[in-house]
Amino acid sequence: MESMRSTQSALSRAYDGFNRASDGDLIESYVYEINALRHRYSYLLRQVQRLEGAKTCR
């Protein structure tokens, strides 16, 4: 859960940076970072769901 909170925080900072950026290269780097963080968050969410599913099966 801590990794999810950390990823959400990093994603929020990346969106803030994207919204303030005006240079094309910087915008592109924020798009890359946002996509990577969204994929990481999705992975972590699936892991949590998998773990919660394993708990209910016990």
C-alpha positions as CSV (number, residue, x, y, z in Angstrom):
1,M,0.0,0.0,0.0
2,E,2.9,2.3,0.7
3,S,4.1,1.8,-2.9
4,M,0.7,2.7,-4.2
5,R,0.7,6.0,-2.1
6,S,4.2,6.8,-3.3
7,T,3.3,6.2,-6.9
8,Q,0.1,8.3,-6.6
9,S,2.2,11.1,-5.1
10,A,4.8,10.8,-7.9
11,L,2.0,10.8,-10.5
12,S,0.5,13.9,-9.0
13,R,3.9,15.7,-9.2
14,A,4.4,14.6,-12.8
15,Y,0.9,15.9,-13.8
16,D,1.7,19.2,-12.1
17,G,5.0,19.4,-14.0
18,F,3.3,18.6,-17.2
19,N,0.8,21.3,-16.7
20,R,3.5,23.9,-16.0
21,A,5.9,22.8,-18.8
22,S,6.2,24.8,-22.0
23,D,9.2,23.2,-23.7
24,G,8.4,20.4,-26.1
25,D,11.2,18.1,-24.8
26,L,10.1,18.6,-21.2
27,I,6.5,17.9,-22.1
28,E,7.5,14.7,-23.8
29,S,9.5,13.6,-20.7
30,Y,6.5,14.2,-18.5
31,V,4.2,12.2,-20.8
32,Y,6.7,9.4,-20.6
33,E,6.9,9.6,-16.8
34,I,3.1,9.8,-16.4
35,N,2.7,6.7,-18.6
36,A,5.3,4.8,-16.7
37,L,3.7,5.7,-13.4
38,R,0.2,4.8,-14.6
39,H,1.5,1.4,-15.6
40,R,3.3,1.0,-12.3
41,Y,0.1,1.9,-10.4
42,S,-2.0,-0.5,-12.5
43,Y,0.5,-3.3,-11.7
44,L,0.4,-2.5,-8.0
45,L,-3.4,-2.4,-8.0
46,R,-3.5,-5.8,-9.6
47,Q,-1.1,-7.2,-7.0
48,V,-3.3,-5.8,-4.2
49,Q,-6.4,-7.3,-5.8
50,R,-4.6,-10.6,-6.2
51,L,-3.6,-10.6,-2.5
52,E,-7.0,-9.7,-1.3
53,G,-8.5,-12.4,-3.5
54,A,-6.1,-14.9,-1.9
55,K,-7.2,-13.8,1.6
56,T,-10.8,-14.4,0.8
57,C,-10.1,-17.9,-0.4
58,R,-8.7,-19.0,2.9
